[in-house]
Amino acid sequence: MSVVDGVRSAHSGMPDGALPPGGPRRGRSLLDRDILGHAIVAAFRKLDPRVQIRNPVMFVVLIGTVVTLVESFAHPSVFTWSITGWLALTVLFANFAEAVAEGRGKAQADTLRKMRSDTQARRVLPGSGGQDVVAASALAKGDLVVCEAGDIIPSDGEIIEGLASIDESAITGESAPVIRESGGDRSAVTGGTKVLSDRIVVRITAERGHTFLDQMIALVEGADRKKTPNEIALTILLAALTIVFVPVVVTLEPYSIFAHGTVSVVVLVALLVCLIPTTIGALLSAIGIAGMDRLVQRNVLAMSGRAVEAAGDVQTLLLDKTGTITLGNRMATSFRPVNGHSEMDVASAAQLASLSDETPEGRSIVVLAKERFGIRQRELGEGHVFVPFSAQTRMSGLDVDGRQIRKGAAEAVRRWVVEQGGATSAELDSIVDKIARSGATPLAVADGPDLLGVIELKDVVKQGIRERFAELRAAGIRTVMITGDNPLTAAAIAQEAGVDDYLAEATPEAKMNLIKTEQEGGKLVAMTGDGTNDAPALAQADVGVPMNTGTTAAKEAGNMVDLDSNPTKLIDIVEIGKQLLITRGALTTFSIANDVAKYFAIIPAMFAVTYPQLNALNIMGLHSPQSAVLSAVIFNALIIVALIPLALRGVRFRPSGAAAILRRNVFIYGVGGIIAPFIFIKIIDMILTVTGAY
């Protein structure tokens, strides 16, 4: 076990990368007073035509509101002013939905800004080796700074000297300190985190104004979010539908004159607003912003909305075995005696040989001996000698009271036994082979020339991971386990975990080739990693999720960053991406279905006086043409408010195939989108009638 893992486990009691107690941090409530207050103000500010024109659908509604406002002054009436007021509210409600989504991100950004106080840095002077104190904002890429216990790390960098315990809670929400050290894959540090112990020298790797903290602030502020390709395509579609309905509605005026009837401009505008896809047009931006926000709530930063959408379309997941599928540490699971010895004999000797073994494997042997046979740590007295593990001997053990106890690789222990005058054992060879074929690791135990038995070490598969893979399979996602193990061990663990395939003895080149092969087959691929050797594959993958504890090269190669450094987060990211796409599709279906129902409310009311036969289409039995039009406009505005929580929280993701998701969306949001307007427009019409408004 590395120093990093050991210290982290000592501090937190959790494996590296585990989420803090209580799970991932959650965003602020939808009913947060501060957010709602700022959103109301922002809704009025967004009435600026330069802002509205970014949303073609709502821009048309804004123009229609201006037209009805002019008509209200020219031909004032309760009806014209009511229509104008509700059209204005429709635009404001759309702005409000977007502002609430942005406000959740801005609230998080404000918290991050508070961390960017005027931090002072002790910069190492080139040549002399002396130090001067400068503001963190004055640091340039390549500068060296010294940080000791109690110091705030002034900017993103890489440790080039020393080892320290770092408090990253301000960035990741993880309360337990982590260890960062020079060299290897855990040398990266983030500006705004705090040094708790020791002394480190950090080389600044970020340009001024482009630190990780700056990126976080920019990413969580939805106002500067760029539209994704799918969102742009949907916006174009909505704009096209809007343009189609404009001439359709405009031609109704000469048609009404030809039919010796009259249709006011206000009614025509109301009809246009009700027929164009205002519901999805109003909520589209909020859906995208909320999708990014849901990732932030789970401590994942997406470098672009494109990455979130790609996650929703992922068809192949590459997952590291260690720490993702398994707990990451091999654990002792059984003692296998040979040559007539008992399990107690093996356990007792194995426990003695493991007393000085501080690795997770060694500690697990001591724990298993205690649990199975009640064997506790024994007083050894003087004269004992611990034999540490070495790559040359591939064994460790204990010399005490004339005994020489060894445990280690079966081949190494067999050789040791022969050197001590003992003999090999066919029974031991058989047990070792059987354990290896099952995907576990055998450790032989000997007491001098006497072979006692075998310890079975197993890389424990995480509880519930098999069920999660089954859910992904149901959603049409193929899972591939990546491991450096030999094919025999990899196959056994893959079968136990329930993954669809595995890549054994994986090298950076093998990972790249696997990703390219999948992509050439038309599939989108997601993977996670933390080392510099993972950088090429992270860059090649459609969704690359480096760990925050990883190297700078890995973080720069991916298009997301997992602040918790939890490899299983990749599964959550895919589910969030799918939830974003499902939510957008569901509300688009609902919006278009709404328009069909509102057509039956307004068209019969408009021409029923001229053509009484059209009353047959007035299936809702609306009171009058004016109440029908006003009821539809009121419903059109209120449904936006009603759907804001759904747009921000997202439609619940249930693992299933694309066909099943489409059927569910059509049944729930398509049929529901047709039925809801009939019910609520009728209720609004009844209220207007009872109150005597019409």
N, C-alpha and C positions, 0 to 999 in steps of 0.2 A: 504493500500500500504506500502511496506517495505521501510526502509530508503534507501536501495540500489536503488530500482526502482525510488524513488522520486528524488534523487540526479542525477541519470543518465538522467532522463527525463529533469531535469532542465538544465543540461549541453548540451544535444544533441538535445532535441526536438524530439527524436525518441524512440520507444519502445525498451526495453532491447533486445539485440541480433540483432537489425536491422543493415543492411549493411551501411557503410558510404556513403555519397553522391558520385554518380558516379559509384556505384556498387563495385564489388570485384576488387582487384588489378589485373592487367594483367601482364603477363610475358613480357620479352624484345622481340623486333621485330625479325622476322626471318632474317632480313637483317642487324641486328646490326653489325657494323664493328668489334667491339672487339670480339664478339662471332665467327664471320666468320674467323677472323684472327687466333684465337686460334684453331679453328676447322681444318683449313688447316694444321697447324703444327702437330696437333694431328693425322690427317689422315696418315701422314708419319710415325709417331711413332708407330701407330698401325700395321704397316707392320711386326712387330716382330712376328715370327711364334708362339711364346708362347701366344700371344694375339689372333692371327688369328685362332688358333686351337679350340677356344671356339665356333667358328661359322663354322661348317663342310663344308657348301656350299662354303663360301668365301675362306676357307683354300684350297679346291680343285682348285678354280680359281687361287689362289696364286701359287700353285704348277704348274699348267698349264702355268702360266706366266713365271716361271723359266725355264720350258721345252722349250717354244718357244724362250726365250732369248738365250738359248744354241744353238738352231737351227739357230737363226738369226746370231750368230757368225760363226757357221759352214757353213751355206749356206745363206750368206747375200743377201737380196733383199728388194725392197721397200715393197712388200707384207708381208714378214715375220716380218720385223721391224714394219710395220703398225699394224699387228695383235698383236704383243708383246706390243706395246704402248697402244692400246685400252684395252687389257686385264689388264694391269697395272692400267689404269684409272678406270676400273670396280671395282677393289679392293679398290682403293683410294676413289672412290665415295661412296662405301659402308661404309668405315671408316669415311668419311666426314659426312654422314648422322647421324651416331651414335655420332660423336663428336659434331655436332651442337646441338643434343638433350641433350647431357651431358653438353654442354657449357651453356645452358640456366639455368640449375640447379646450375652449379658452380658459375655463376654470382650472383645468389641469395644467395648462400652459402658464397661468399666473403663479401656480404653486412652484413650477419649475423655475420661473424667473426669480423667485425669491432666493433661490440657491445661487444665483449669479451675482452675489454681492461682490464688493471690491476685495476679492481674495488676493493676499500678498504671496509672492513666490520667491524662494531663495534660488536665484539663478547662478549656475556655475560659470565663472568667467573663463573664456577660452584661453588656453596657454598657461595662465598663472595658477589655475585651480582654486582661486578665491571665489567668494560669493558676493552678490549684491542683491538687494531686495527690490523687486519691481512688482507692479500690478499684474495680475494674471492676464489682463487684456493686452499687455505689452509683449507677451511671450510670442515667439515665432516658431515655426516648424523647425525642428532640429536642436532647439535649446535644451540644455540639461538643467533640471531642478532637483533640489534635495528636499525630501519630505520625511519628517520624523513623527513620532507619536503625537497626536493631537492636531496635526496639520491637515488642512483641506487640500486635496490634490487640485492644482490650479487649472489643469487642462488635460485633454486626452493624451495618453502617452504610452510608453512601453518601458517596463523596468529593465534597466541594463546592469543594475548592481543591487544586491540585497534581497531580502525577503521580509514581508510585513503582513500583518492582519489588517484587513480593510473593511470598513463599515460601508456597505453599498445600499443601505436601506433607503436613502433619499432617492436613488435611481430605480432600484428593483423592488422595493417594498420588503425585501428579505431581511428579517431582523438579525439573523445569525451572521457573525463576521465570516469573511472568506479569506483565504490565503492567496497572495499574489507573489510571484518570485521571478527572478530573471531567468531567461532561457525557457525553452519549452513552449507549451501552448497556453500557459496561464500567466503571461507577463503583461497583458494589456490592462491598463487602469483607465478609469473614466473621470473626467473633471467633475468636481462637486462631491466626490466621495471622500471619506475621512480615514486617515491612517490611525490605527489604534495602538500599534506597537512597532518597535524596531525602526530601522532606518532604510530608506530606499533612494536610489537615484533614478530619475525618470527622464527619458528622452521624449520631448513633445513631438507628437506625430500629426497634430491637427493644425490646419491653417487658421489664422485669426478669423473669428466669426463663423467658423465651420466645424466647431466641436460637436461631439455627440449630443451634448445638452442643447446646442443650437438646433440641431436636426430634430431632436425630440419636440422642442417648442414649435418648430415650423410644421411638423407632421401632425400634431394634435390640434392645431388651429385649422378648423375646417374651411375658413374663409379663403385660404390660399390653395385649397385642394384643387388639383387639376382633374377634369373629368376623365373617366376611363374610356377605352374604346367602345365597350358595350353601352356605356351610358351615352356617349356621343351618338352612337347608332340609333339608340332609342329616342334621343332628343330629335334627331332628324326625322324619324318616323312620326313622332307626335307633331312636329312642325308640318309635315306633309299632310297629315290628317286634318290639321287646322286649316291649312290653305285650301284643301278640297271643300271644306264646309263653308268657307267664306263666300264663294260664288253661288253655292247652293242656297244659302240664306238670302243673299242679295237679290237673287232672281225671284224670290217669293213676293217682293214688293210689286213689280210689274204684273206678276201673275194675279195678285189680289185685286189690282186695278182692273185687269181684264175681266175678273170674275165679279166686278161691281162691289167689291168689298174694300175694307181698309185695314191695313196692318201697320201699326205705328213703328217708328224706328226703335223705340224702347223695347218693344216686344221682339223685334228682329234681333236686337243685340242679346236679349235674354235667351232667345232660342239658340243663337250661335254659341254663347257661353255654356249652355247646358249640353250641347251636342259635341263640342270639342272635348278631348280627354283632359279636362281640368284636374281631375282627382290625382292621376298619376303625374301630370305636369307639375302640380303643386308639391308633391311629396318626393319626386325623383331625386332631387339634390339631397334632401334630408336622409333618404335611404342610404345613399353612398357615404355621406359623412358618418352616419351611425354605424355603418359597417366597419369603417376605420376605427371608430371609437370603441367598438366591441373588442377589437384586437388590443387596443391600448389598455382596456380594462383587464385583460389577461396578460398584461406586461409584454406585449409583442408590438414592435414598431414596424410598420410596413413602409418601405421607401417610396411606394407609389400605389395608387389605387389599382393599377394594372396587376400588381402582384396579388392583391386580394381576390380579384376576379379570376386570375389564373388558378388560385388555390381552390376556388369553387368548381373549376373544370378539370382538376387533377384526376388522372386515371391510374397513375402508378406512384406508390409511396416507397421511397428507399429509407429504411430505418436501421440505425446502428443497433447491433445486438446488445452490447454492454451499456447499461444505464437506461435503455429505452425499452427493450423487450425483457431483459433480465435485470435483476437488482444490481448487477455489476460486480459483485464479489462472490467467489465460489465459497460455498458453505459446506461443512461436514454434515453428512446425512446418515452415515452408517459405518459400523466397524465390521469387517469381514475376516474372521479368524482362519488360519490354515494350520496344517500339521498337528492337528489335535488340540490346539490352543482354544481358549474361550474368548468370547467378545470382551469379557472383563480384562483378560490379559492384554488384548490389543488396546483397549481404552486406557488402561492404566499407563502403559508404556507411551502411548501417543500423547497423553496428557503431560507426562514428564518431559517429553521431547519438545512440547509446544509452549512450555512456561515462558521462554524468552522470545517466542515468536510473536511479534506485535502486528503481523499482517492480519487482515480479516479472516483468512483461512486458519491461521494459527489460533486466533481467539475462538473461532467457531468450534475447533476441536476440543478446546478446554471446556466450552459451554456444553457441547454434546456429551462429553464424558461425565460432567456433573449431572446433567438431566437424566441420562440413561442409568447411571450406576452410582450416583451420589458422590463421585470422586471429587474432592476439593483440592485446592492448591496445598501442597505439602511443604513443610519446613525441610530444607535440604541440608542445612548446617554448613560447615566449612568443607572445603576440598572439592566442591563440585565445579565443573567447567561447562559452560554453555558453548555449544558449537554452532556458530551462525551459518546461515545458508550462503552458499556462493555459487556462482555460475559454473565454476569448475567441478565442484563436487555434486551439485544439485541435491544436496541433503542438508539437514540441520539436526540438532539433537542435544544430548546431555551426557556427560561423563560423571558418574556419581557412585560412590561405594563400590568401585571396581566394575561397574556396569558401563557399557557403551551402547546407549540407545540412539538409534538413528531413524529418521523418517524422511522420505523424499521420493523422487522419481523411481519407478519400479526397477528400471534398468540399473540405475546408480546404486540402489540398495542391494540388488542381487550381486553386483560386483563387489560391494563392501562385504557382504556375507561370505562370499568365496574367499576374499582376501583374509578374513578372520578364521578361515578353516572350516566354514560351514558349506552347505550344499544348496543348490537352487531347488525350487519346488514347482512341479507341474501343476499342482492345485492353485498356487499363487498365480502362475501364468494364465490359467483359465479364468480366474476371477478378474485379473487385470484386463484381459481381453474383453470380457463381458461388460465391465464398467465402461471401458473406452467406447464400445459399440453403442452403449446407451446414451452417449453424449456427455458423460460425467468424466471426472479426472481421478485416476487411482494414485494413491500415495502408499507405498509399501512401508511397513514398520518392522524393525529388527532389533533384537537385543543381543549384541555381539554376533556370534555365528548362527544365532537362532532366528529364523524368519517367523514372525508372530502373525502377520496378517496384512490387511489392506484397509486404508481409510478411503471412503468414497466422498469426493468433493463434487458438489453440483452447483452449476450456475443457475440460480433459482429464477424461474420465469415469474414475472410480476403477476399478482392476483388480478383477475379480471381482464388481462390483456387479450386473451383468446376471444372473449366475448366482443371486445372492441373491434378486433380484426374481422369477426363475423359480420358486424354491423357495416364495416367499410366494404366488405365483399358484397353485401346486399345492396350497397349504393353504387356498385360497379367499379370499385377501386381495388386495384391489385397491389398487394403488399409484398415487398422484397426485403429480406433481412440481409444486412451487410455485416460481415464478421471476418476477423483474421484467423478464426479457428480452422482446423482441418475439415475437409468435407464430411467426414464421419460424424464429428461432434456437431457441426453446423446442421446436418440433416436431422439429427435427433432433437436438437433444440427447436428447429423450425417446425417439426411435427408437433412437439408439445405446445408451442406457442400458437400454432394455427395460421402461420403466414403462408402465402401462396407460393413463394419461391425464396431462394436464398443465394447469396454470392459468397462462397467460402474463400479463405486466403486472399481477401480483397486488397488490392493495391490501388493507388490513385488512378493508374491507367485503366485498371479493370472497372472502377466506378465510372470513369468517363465513358468507356466503351458501352457499358450497360445503359447509361443515360441516353447516349446517342442512338443506340439500337431502338430503345423505346420511342424516342422522338421521331425517328425515321418511320416508325409504324403509325405515326399520327397521334401519339399520346402525349399528354402533358405530364411532366415528372416533377415531384417534389422530394427534397432531401434535406437532411440536417447534418451539421458538423461543427467542429470547433478548432481544428488544427489547420496549420498552413498547408498541409498535404491535402486537406479537403477543399481548399480554395478553388482549384480548377473545376471540380465537380459541382460546387455550389454556384459558380458562375454559369456553368452549362445548363443546370436545372432550370426549369421554368419558375419554380418556387424554391429558392435557396434560403434556408433559415439557419444562420450561424448562431452560436451561443454567445451571450454577452461576455462570458469568461474566456472566450476563444481569442485567437490572435487577431491583430489588426487586419492581416491579409484575408482571413476568413470573413470578418465582418464587412470588409469592403467588397468582397466577391458576391455576397448574397443580396437579396432584395427585401429581406426582413431581418430583424434582430430579436431574439428571445432574451429578454432582460432577466428572466428567472433561470436561464441556462438549464431548462428542463427538456430533455430530448423528446419526451412524449407529447410535448406541446404541438408538435407537427400535426398530430391527429386532430387537435382542437382547431388549428388554423384552417385545415381543410374543411372542417364542419362549419366554421364561421364563414368561409368563402362560399360554400354551398348555401348557407342560410341567406347571405346577401343576394345571391342570384334568385333563390326561391322567393324571397320577399319582393324583389322587383317584379318578377313574373306574376306573382299572385296579385299584387296591387294593380298591375297593368291590366290583367284579366278582369278584375273587379271594376276598374274605371271604364273600360270599353263596354262591359255588360250594363253598367249604370246608364250610359248614353242611350242604349237601346230602350230601356224602360222610360227614361225622361222624354224620349221621342213620342211615346204613346200618351204622355201627360200633356204636352204642349201643342202638337200638331192638330189634334181634334178640337182643342179649345180655340185655336186661332181661326179656323174656317167653319166651325159648326154653325155659326149664324148664317153664313152665305150658303153652305151646303149642309143642311140638316142631316143628310145621310151619314155624315162623318161622326155623328153622335154614337154610331155603332162601335166606333173605336174608343169612345170614352169609357173604357171598361172600369175605370176607377170611380166613375160617377162624380167627378169633380164639380164643385158648385157653380163656377162661372169661368169664363175665359181668363179674366184677370186673376182670380184666386189660383187657377191652375198654373199660370205662368209664374206668379210670385212664389207659390209653394215649391215649384221645381227649382227656382233660383235659391230659395232658402235652404232646401235640402242639399243643393250643389255646394253651398258654402259650409254647412254644418258637417257634412260627411268628411271634409278635409280635417277638421278638428278631431272628429271621432277616430280617424285613422292615424293620427300623429303617434300615439303610443305604439301601435303596431309597426309603423315605419321605423321607429327608433329602436324598439326591442327586437324586431325581426320576427318573421314567421318561424315557428318551431321546426327545427330540422329533424326529420325522422329518416333514418337510413333506409333507402329503397331505390329502385331503379328509376331511370328517367321517365319511362312510360307510366309508372305508378304515381310519380310526383305530378306529371301532367294531368292524369285523371283526377287526382285529389284537388289540384288547383282549379280545374274546370268545374268540378262538382261543388266545391265549397265557395270559391270566389267568383266563378262564372255564374252559377245558378244563384248564389247568394247576392251577387251584384245585380241580377235582374229582379229578384224578389224584393230586396230591401227598399228600392225607390218606390215601388208600388205601395208598400205598407206605410212608409214614413211621409211620402208626399200626400197620401190620403189623410193621415193624421194631422199634418200641418194645414191642409185645406179645411179640415173640420174645425181646427182651432181658429183659423181666420174667419170662418163662417159664424161660429158661436160667439166670437168676440165682436162680431158686427163690422169687422174691417172690410169685408166684401160679401 
